[in-house]
Amino acid sequence: MKKEIFVKLAIVSIFLFNTTTIFSIALGVDNQTNSSQNTLPENALNISPEVREVITGPWKQDSFDKSMRLMADSKQSVDSRQSLMAKLANKRRQLNTAERTQFLYETSKIAKDTNESPKLRGMAIREMARTSLFMYETGEITKEQARSEKQFLIETIRDKQLEVQQRCSAINAIKTLNITEANETLENLLVDPNDLKNAEIVKSACLALVRIAGNESFIAICRIHAETDDPNVFNTSAYCLGQIKTPKSVATLISNDKRFPDVGTATFTIVDMEEVIYDTLSNPNNTDLISAIDATEHLWRPGQKEQYMPLLYDLLQSATLDIRKSAVERLLNESQKLSFDDEKLELSKILNIIEEQLDLVDYADYIKQKLSAKKIVPQISNMPVPNI
């Protein structure tokens, strides 16, 4: 059992390594704005000495005004202005209301300026949304004021002439600000043949849709999960299904589990959906019961087996034939992981329940055959080993 848990933990570690971006986006983590405040980006080669001094030097009384002036200066390089925007974003909590309002105004202005570079506009959209949310949470602006650019963001998402970075930034901003009016736009992205070709658009749309639409996003995300041929999109849609946490989302994960066997998606996602699985197993009439039975294979954390095993045994006594067959097969699978003696105890327990059930006679005969097996103990010879 310990070996099995170790192997599954290893799979989870690999899955986590390959999907750091998914969870960073989902949780709102931004490596750039969480980095050291006095460190320049590694690839920031085109930064003016004046900007470099502001970014790497101590924060002084005039640093905000100087940073804002330089960030608004279109003569500065994109690298310089992005670095200043990141610096100010890092200082967001330390700024006063007037300064945050000014920063919000300038990022909004840059975001909507078609003459600015797509790279800078994309970053401005992101910081505009984050600053709006922060100011709403601190009571500095109202909810409507925080979402005042919602139409601009929706139009940016719809504009297929824009670069992917800008559209993804707008999608993420929609998620950040929980703009529910964008539901239809996001759903349209996930059926558009051209947008479906771009993994970044699809991943961002899935994450935003599950955030703002909740369980209502299931149909759109289910379709992506079942049809995508991109493992990264598959992982993202799996994460979203895990957030929905319904019997149908469990069933979708199980039915598609074998499409990308090396990524360990089900092992990682389903383990956090145990309550949904327990509830489904407790209802013999649930239409997704077989998927819930199969899903128990992915409940590997300590204590989870002790929860689902009694539920599987209960199904052997009360459910329809197809459910009872799935339950007994799952129990037999678990028994094979035990020691010889413990396996026999488990098999005897199963047999006691199904022995009188004529429609499970094949399983009963199989168990009886297994129980009749004898443990072979190797005989150690006393004959001396010859010297060669």
N, C-alpha and C positions, 0 to 999 in steps of 0.2 A: 504493500500500500504506500509506504514511504517513497519507494522508487517511482511509483506511478505519479505521485504528487510532484516529485522532483522533475520528472519529464515534462509534466504539464506546466510547471513554473518556468521551465526553460523555453517552452513554446510561447508562453505569455511574454517573456522577456524579449524574444525575437520580434513578436508582434508589436510590442511597445516601441522598440527601437525603430521599426519601420513606419510607425504611425504617429510619431511625435508631433508632426505638423497638424494632424487632425485634431488632437486634443488641445494643442496650443490655441488653435483657432476657436475651438468650441468653448474653451474656458476664458477666452479673451486675453491670453498671454501674448505679449509682444516682446521678442528678444531684444529688439532694438531699443525700445523705451525702458526696458528693465536693465539695460547694460549700465556700466559705469558712466556717470554723468560727465566725466572729464576725459572720456576716451573717444577718439575719432573712429569712424567706421574703417575697417581694414582696407576697403577698396576706394576710400575717399581720397583720390589723388589730386583732384582739382579743387582745392580749397584755398581761398585767399588768406594771406597772413593776418588780416584784420579779423576774419571769421575764426581762424585757428586760435587766435588769442582769446576770443570770447569763449570758445568751446572748452579749451584746455585750462583756462585761468580760473581764479576764484570768482564766485558770484558776488558782484559788487552792487552798490546802490543804483548805478546807472546801467547795469548789465541787461536788464529787461528792455529798456528803451533802445539800447544799442542793438540787441538781438532782433527786436521787431523791425527796426529800420533796415538792417541788413537782410533779414528774411524777405522783406517786401521789395527789396531792390532787384529788379529783373536783370540788372547788369551783373549781378553775382552769379556764379556757376550754380547749376542744379545741385551738385554735391554740397556746396557751401550752404545753400538754402535748406536743403534736407537736413543737414547736420544741425543747423540752428533750430529747425522745427522740432527735431528730436530732443535737443537740449531744453527747449521751452516745455515740451511735453513732459519731460522728466521733472521739471520744476512746477508742474501744474498745481500740486497740492500746496506749494509754498507761495504761490502768487496770490494777490488779493483779488477781490471781485472785479475791480476795474481792469486789472491786468488780464485776468482770465477772459473777460468780455472782449477786450481788444484782441487777444490771441484767437478767440473764436471767430471774431469778425474777419480777421486776416486770413485764417485758414479757409473760411467759407468763400472769401473773395478769390483766393488762389484756386480752390476746387472748381469754381464756375468759370474761370477765365480760360477760354479756348486757346489763347495764345501761349499759355504755360505748357511746359513739357508734360506728357502723360505720366511720367514717373513722379513728378512733383505734385501733380493734381491728385494722383492716387493716394499719396501720403497725406495730402491736405484733407481729402475726404475722410480718411480714417481718423485723423486728429480732431477734425470738426465734430465727428460723431462722439468720440470719447470725451471731448471737453463739454459738449452739450449734455451728455449723460451725467458727468461729474457735477456740473452746475445744477442740474435738476435734483440730483441726490442730496446736494448741500442746501437746497432751497433757494438758490440764487436766481433761478428762472423756473417758469412753469413747465408742465409737461408739454403743452402745445408749443411753447417757445423752443423747447429742446428738439421738437420734431418739426420745426418750421420749414426745414429744407426737404421734407419727405417727397414732394413732387419732383424736385430736382434729382433726388436719389433714384426714384422710380424711373424717370426719363433716362438717366444715365445707364441704368441696368438694361433698358430696352434698346438703347442706341448701339447697334451692332457694328457701327463704323468706328467706335472707340476701341482703344486697346484693352486687352483682357485685364490688365492690372487695374485700370480705372473702374471697369465694370465689377470686378471682384471686390474692390474697395467699397463700392456703393452697396453691393450685396451684404458685405460684412457690416456696413454702417446701418443698414436696414435691420440686421440682427441685433446690433448693439442697442439701437433705439426702440426695438420691438414695434416696428411699424407694420401693423397688421394689414393695412391697406395694400401692401405689396404682395399678399398671398397669391393672387391670380397671376401677377407678373412672374413670380418665382416658379409657379406651376407650369407656366408657358415655356419658361427656359428649359424645363426638364422634359419637354416633348419636342422641342425645336431641333430638327436634324442637324443644323449647323452648330448650335450651342452644345449639343450632346457630344460633338467631336472634341470639345475642349474640357479636359479633366478638371482644370481649376475652376471653371465656371460651374460645372456640375457639382463638384464638392462643396463649393461655397453656397450654392443654392440649396443643397440638401441640408446643410447645417443651419442656414437661416430659416428655412421653412419649418424644420422641426422645432426651432426655438419659438417662432411666432405663431405657428398653427397647431403645435402639439399633436395630439392623436389624429387630427384631421389631415395631417401630412402623410399618413400611412400609405395611401394608394399611390401617390407620386413616388415616394421613396422606395416602396416595395417594388415598383416597376423598374426603377433604376437598379436596385440590388439584384433583381432576377435577370436583367438583360445586359448589364455592362460587361465589357470584356477587359476592363482596366482594373487591375488589382487594387490600386490606390482608391479609385472610386468605390470599389466593392467594400473596402475597409471603412470608408467614410459612411456609406449607406448603412453598413452594419452597426456602426456606432449610433447612427440616428435611430435605427430600429430599436436599439437597446435603450434609448431614451424614451421611446414611446411606451415600452413595457406593457404590452397586451398579449393575450394568447395568439393573436394573428401575427404579431411581430416575431414571437418565438417560432411559430410555424414557418414563417418566411426564412428566418435564419437557418433552421434545420433543413428545409428543403433545398437550400442553395449551398449548404456547407461544403459539399464535395467539389464545387466548381473551382475553388482556389485552395486546395488542401494544404498547401505549404504555409499559408499566412496565419493559420490558427485563429481566424476571426471568431468562430463560434465558441471556442474554448475561452477566449477572453471576454466576449460580450455576454454570453448566456449566464456565466457564473454570477453576474450581478442582477439577474432577473429571477432569482430563486423564489421570491414571494408569488410572482405571477405563475410560476410552474407549480408550486405547492397548491395554489388555489385551483388551478386547472385540474390537477390530479385528484383533488377533493370533489370534483363534479363529474360523475360518470357519464353525464349527458353532454359534456362540452364537445363541440365538433372538432376541436384542435387537440383532443386528448392524446392521440397517438404521437403527435409532435412533442407534446409535453413529456411523454414517457421517454422518447428518444433524447430529449434535451437533458434529462437527468445524467446522462453520460458526461456532460460538460460541467456538472456541479462537483467540483473537485476540492473545494475548500473544506477544512476541518469542520465537522458538525453538519454539513449539508446532507451527507449520505444518511445520517441518523434521522433526518427529517423526511427524506423522500422514500426510503425503503418501506416503512409502514404503510405509506400511501399506495405503493405498488402492490403490496400484499392485499390491501383492501380491495383493489380492483379485481383481483383474482376471484373474488367471491360474488361480486355484484354487477360487473360490467358486461357488455355485449361480447360476443365471441372474438371479434377482431381486436378489441381492446384487451381482453384476457390473454390472447396470444402474444400481443406486443409486450404486455406486462411480464408474462412468464419468460419470454425470450430475454428481456432486459434483466430480470432477476438471475437467470442462468448465466448471462454474461458477467454479472458482478460476482457470482459464486466462483467463477473460474480464476478470479484474481486472489482467492484465498488459499491458505495452506490446505494440504490434503484432508486433515481432520476437520478443519473449519468448513471446508467446502461440503463435506458430507453432512454436517449439521444443517447447513443452509439448504441443501438439496432435500433433506428429510422434511424440513419445514415447508418447502414448496409442495412436495408430494402429498403431505397431509391435507393440503387445501384442494388440490386438483385431482386426486386419485379417483374420486367418485364422479368426476365430470367427464362424461363420455366423449364430448367434443374435444377434450384435451388429452385423449388416451395416448396419442403419439408422444406427447411430452412426458406423460407419466411413465411410459415404457422406457423412454430415454433416460429418465432420472433413475429408474430402478436398475438399469444396466450400469449406470455410473456408480450407484451405491454398492453394487456387487463387486466392484473392482477392489483388488487387494493392493495394499501398499508393498512394493517390492523393496526389501532391504538388502543391499549388496553384501555378499558373503566375503569376508576377508580371509584369505588362505594363510595357513601357518607355515606354508612351505618357504624355506629361506630363498631369498633372491640371489641368484648366481652372480658371481663377480665376472664382469666382462672386460 
